[in-house]
Amino acid sequence: MVRFALVGLAALGLMAGAVAAQGKMDCGATYKGFMDKFQQEKAAGMAGDQLANVNRLALRAYDACQAGDEFNARKLFDDLAKSAR
């Protein structure tokens, strides 16, 4: 009985790991996608200091993503997209 419980726990652990790996955010693609869209739509009409601020914040979001803090990275990218409209 204990053997089945251990096998079941191991199987659940493997499934949870597979699901977590599938949901991992692609930091580079997210950053590039945001910057491409931003530069095409908004960058030309912004002042230099505003443009630098958006780039800094996008880089912070990228750094948060690379550090494994996907929740804050997504929030920063979403906030940037809203404020750049």
N, CA, C and O of each residue as an XYZ file, in Angstrom:
340
protein
N       0.824     -1.192      0.000
C       0.000      0.000      0.000
C       0.869      1.258      0.000
O       0.585      2.217     -0.717
N       1.919      1.246      0.801
C       2.815      2.397      0.861
C       3.512      2.579     -0.482
O       3.758      3.698     -0.931
N       3.818      1.457     -1.105
C       4.480      1.499     -2.400
C       3.602      2.209     -3.441
O       4.101      3.021     -4.220
N       2.308      1.908     -3.456
C       1.395      2.555     -4.394
C       1.282      4.048     -4.111
O       1.201      4.856     -5.037
N       1.278      4.407     -2.850
C       1.185      5.820     -2.482
C       2.425      6.563     -2.960
O       2.318      7.677     -3.474
N       3.607      5.959     -2.798
C       4.834      6.595     -3.251
C       4.878      6.725     -4.772
O       5.311      7.751     -5.297
N       4.437      5.701     -5.466
C       4.392      5.752     -6.922
C       3.407      6.832     -7.368
O       3.681      7.572     -8.313
N       2.273      6.920     -6.696
C       1.279      7.938     -7.035
C       1.819      9.346     -6.802
O       1.607     10.238     -7.623
N       2.515      9.546     -5.686
C       3.112     10.859     -5.404
C       4.180     11.212     -6.436
O       4.271     12.357     -6.879
N       4.978     10.231     -6.808
C       6.012     10.484     -7.819
C       5.375     10.860     -9.154
O       5.852     11.769     -9.833
N       4.306     10.171     -9.533
C       3.627     10.473    -10.788
C       3.011     11.873    -10.748
O       3.072     12.604    -11.737
N       2.425     12.245     -9.621
C       1.860     13.595     -9.493
C       2.949     14.658     -9.589
O       2.751     15.711    -10.195
N       4.088     14.373     -8.989
C       5.205     15.309     -9.063
C       5.697     15.497    -10.487
O       5.999     16.620    -10.892
N       5.780     14.434    -11.239
C       6.202     14.521    -12.635
C       5.186     15.279    -13.478
O       5.563     16.074    -14.338
N       3.905     15.038    -13.238
C       2.884     15.753    -13.994
C       2.894     17.244    -13.657
O       2.746     18.080    -14.548
N       3.065     17.576    -12.400
C       3.101     18.981    -11.997
C       4.309     19.676    -12.616
O       4.208     20.829    -13.036
N       5.443     18.995    -12.678
C       6.631     19.568    -13.300
C       6.431     19.806    -14.782
O       6.892     20.814    -15.319
N       5.755     18.898    -15.442
C       5.493     19.054    -16.876
C       4.551     20.221    -17.135
O       4.741     20.972    -18.092
N       3.550     20.377    -16.302
C       2.611     21.484    -16.464
C       3.314     22.809    -16.197
O       3.081     23.783    -16.912
N       4.162     22.860    -15.189
C       4.884     24.092    -14.873
C       5.821     24.474    -16.012
O       5.969     25.658    -16.316
N       6.442     23.511    -16.635
C       7.367     23.803    -17.734
C       6.611     24.322    -18.956
O       7.134     25.156    -19.696
N       5.393     23.840    -19.173
C       4.621     24.287    -20.321
C       4.185     25.737    -20.179
O       4.089     26.450    -21.178
N       3.919     26.187    -18.955
C       3.425     27.523    -18.731
C       4.517     28.561    -18.576
O       4.213     29.728    -18.330
N       5.776     28.181    -18.709
C       6.877     29.105    -18.498
C       6.872     30.200    -19.556
O       6.703     29.948    -20.749
N       7.062     31.406    -19.082
C       7.051     32.581    -19.946
C       8.354     32.663    -20.732
O       9.431     32.471    -20.168
N       8.265     32.941    -22.011
C       9.447     33.154    -22.843
C       9.836     34.624    -22.714
O       9.272     35.486    -23.389
N      10.796     34.899    -21.850
C      11.165     36.273    -21.500
C      11.626     37.069    -22.719
O      11.185     38.199    -22.929
N      12.489     36.495    -23.500
C      13.030     37.196    -24.649
C      11.971     37.514    -25.688
O      11.936     38.622    -26.224
N      11.114     36.556    -25.973
C      10.061     36.772    -26.964
C       9.043     37.801    -26.476
O       8.551     38.611    -27.261
N       8.728     37.769    -25.181
C       7.782     38.735    -24.627
C       8.353     40.143    -24.690
O       7.658     41.083    -25.075
N       9.622     40.289    -24.311
C      10.281     41.597    -24.348
C      10.353     42.123    -25.782
O      10.012     43.276    -26.047
N      10.799     41.271    -26.698
C      10.937     41.682    -28.094
C       9.579     42.037    -28.699
O       9.455     43.029    -29.419
N       8.574     41.235    -28.410
C       7.240     41.513    -28.921
C       6.712     42.853    -28.432
O       6.138     43.622    -29.203
N       6.910     43.128    -27.139
C       6.464     44.414    -26.612
C       7.206     45.559    -27.276
O       6.590     46.532    -27.711
N       8.532     45.451    -27.357
C       9.330     46.541    -27.913
C       9.025     46.764    -29.395
O       8.958     47.908    -29.843
N       8.841     45.695    -30.156
C       8.501     45.841    -31.574
C       7.179     46.576    -31.749
O       7.072     47.507    -32.547
N       6.178     46.147    -30.994
C       4.860     46.768    -31.099
C       4.921     48.222    -30.625
O       4.333     49.108    -31.246
N       5.624     48.458    -29.541
C       5.734     49.811    -28.993
C       6.443     50.741    -29.975
O       5.995     51.866    -30.196
N       7.534     50.285    -30.557
C       8.292     51.131    -31.473
C       7.493     51.434    -32.736
O       7.609     52.529    -33.288
N       6.698     50.501    -33.195
C       5.897     50.724    -34.396
C       4.749     51.690    -34.139
O       4.376     52.475    -35.010
N       4.187     51.623    -32.920
C       2.974     52.386    -32.664
C       3.191     53.697    -31.928
O       2.505     54.676    -32.221
N       4.122     53.753    -30.982
C       4.154     54.891    -30.078
C       5.477     55.634    -29.984
O       5.479     56.822    -29.660
N       6.584     54.993    -30.250
C       7.892     55.574    -29.951
C       8.169     56.865    -30.710
O       8.814     57.763    -30.167
N       7.711     56.980    -31.919
C       8.027     58.155    -32.733
C       7.459     59.438    -32.143
O       8.060     60.500    -32.306
N       6.337     59.373    -31.474
C       5.699     60.562    -30.942
C       6.063     60.894    -29.505
O       5.475     61.804    -28.921
N       7.018     60.179    -28.922
C       7.348     60.393    -27.515
C       8.613     61.226    -27.360
O       9.492     61.230    -28.221
N       8.674     61.923    -26.249
C       9.891     62.662    -25.907
C      10.973     61.673    -25.496
O      10.679     60.531    -25.140
N      12.206     62.111    -25.545
C      13.334     61.225    -25.227
C      13.290     60.667    -23.825
O      13.583     59.488    -23.622
N      12.925     61.494    -22.839
C      12.884     61.000    -21.466
C      11.763     59.986    -21.258
O      11.912     59.044    -20.480
N      10.638     60.178    -21.953
C       9.548     59.205    -21.862
C       9.942     57.885    -22.507
O       9.634     56.812    -21.988
N      10.613     57.971    -23.625
C      11.071     56.771    -24.321
C      12.077     55.993    -23.470
O      12.019     54.766    -23.394
N      12.991     56.711    -22.836
C      13.976     56.066    -21.962
C      13.280     55.386    -20.785
O      13.672     54.290    -20.384
N      12.256     56.023    -20.231
C      11.531     55.449    -19.105
C      10.821     54.158    -19.497
O      10.850     53.182    -18.747
N      10.187     54.145    -20.659
C       9.512     52.926    -21.130
C      10.542     51.812    -21.337
O      10.295     50.665    -20.967
N      11.688     52.145    -21.924
C      12.725     51.133    -22.127
C      13.238     50.594    -20.795
O      13.456     49.390    -20.663
N      13.432     51.459    -19.816
C      13.886     51.006    -18.492
C      12.876     50.063    -17.852
O      13.245     49.018    -17.316
N      11.606     50.433    -17.910
C      10.568     49.596    -17.305
C      10.438     48.254    -18.023
O      10.241     47.222    -17.382
N      10.548     48.267    -19.338
C      10.492     47.013    -20.090
C      11.677     46.121    -19.731
O      11.539     44.901    -19.636
N      12.830     46.731    -19.534
C      14.000     45.956    -19.137
C      13.844     45.399    -17.729
O      14.305     44.293    -17.449
N      13.201     46.151    -16.838
C      12.921     45.633    -15.488
C      12.000     44.429    -15.554
O      12.193     43.448    -14.835
N      10.992     44.506    -16.421
C      10.082     43.376    -16.587
C      10.841     42.163    -17.117
O      10.622     41.043    -16.655
N      11.725     42.379    -18.076
C      12.539     41.292    -18.620
C      13.429     40.687    -17.524
O      13.533     39.466    -17.406
N      14.064     41.543    -16.732
C      14.919     41.054    -15.646
C      14.121     40.258    -14.620
O      14.591     39.231    -14.129
N      12.911     40.726    -14.291
C      12.052     39.995    -13.360
C      11.709     38.623    -13.927
O      11.707     37.629    -13.202
N      11.421     38.572    -15.211
C      11.102     37.301    -15.863
C      12.300     36.354    -15.811
O      12.156     35.174    -15.489
N      13.467     36.874    -16.127
C      14.680     36.045    -16.105
C      14.972     35.514    -14.705
O      15.522     34.424    -14.547
N      14.597     36.300    -13.686
C      14.820     35.885    -12.305
C      13.768     34.889    -11.828
O      13.862     34.368    -10.717
N      12.762     34.624    -12.669
C      11.732     33.658    -12.312
C      10.478     34.286    -11.738
O       9.555     33.567    -11.355
N      10.419     35.596    -11.667
C       9.268     36.302    -11.122
C       8.316     36.653    -12.259
O       8.180     37.816    -12.638
N       7.663     35.626    -12.796
C       6.813     35.822    -13.960
C       5.570     36.641    -13.648
O       5.065     37.351    -14.517
N       5.071     36.553    -12.420
C       3.879     37.312    -12.047
C       4.139     38.808    -12.185
O       3.360     39.516    -12.822
N       5.222     39.291    -11.596
C       5.538     40.720    -11.685
C       5.955     41.114    -13.094
O       5.677     42.233    -13.527
N       6.609     40.226    -13.808
C       7.003     40.527    -15.186
C       5.763     40.737    -16.046
O       5.692     41.701    -16.809
N       4.790     39.847    -15.927
C       3.560     39.996    -16.708
C       2.843     41.295    -16.328
O       2.335     42.009    -17.192
N       2.810     41.589    -15.034
C       2.146     42.812    -14.574
C       2.847     44.040    -15.144
O       2.181     44.968    -15.604
N       4.168     44.063    -15.124
C       4.900     45.204    -15.664
C       4.657     45.369    -17.165
O       4.418     46.479    -17.641
N       4.719     44.261    -17.908
C       4.459     44.352    -19.351
C       3.024     44.819    -19.624
O       2.796     45.621    -20.529
N       2.066     44.323    -18.851
C       0.672     44.749    -19.032
C       0.508     46.231    -18.710
O      -0.158     46.961    -19.444
N       1.118     46.676    -17.604
C       1.038     48.084    -17.229
C       1.693     48.975    -18.287
O       1.182     50.050    -18.599
N       2.809     48.530    -18.829
C       3.477     49.297    -19.873
C       2.613     49.397    -21.123
O       2.513     50.459    -21.737
N       1.998     48.297    -21.489
C       1.144     48.303    -22.684
C      -0.039     49.253    -22.492
O      -0.423     49.962    -23.422
N      -0.612     49.268    -21.300
C      -1.737     50.175    -21.031
C      -1.294     51.627    -21.040
O      -1.983     52.477    -21.603
N      -0.168     51.923    -20.432
C       0.272     53.312    -20.328
C       0.823     53.838    -21.653
O       0.850     55.049    -21.873
N       1.257     52.948    -22.527
C       1.813     53.385    -23.820
C       0.719     53.663    -24.841
O       1.022     54.121    -25.943
N      -0.517     53.408    -24.520
C      -1.631     53.621    -25.469
C      -1.924     55.072    -25.655
O      -2.825     55.428    -26.415
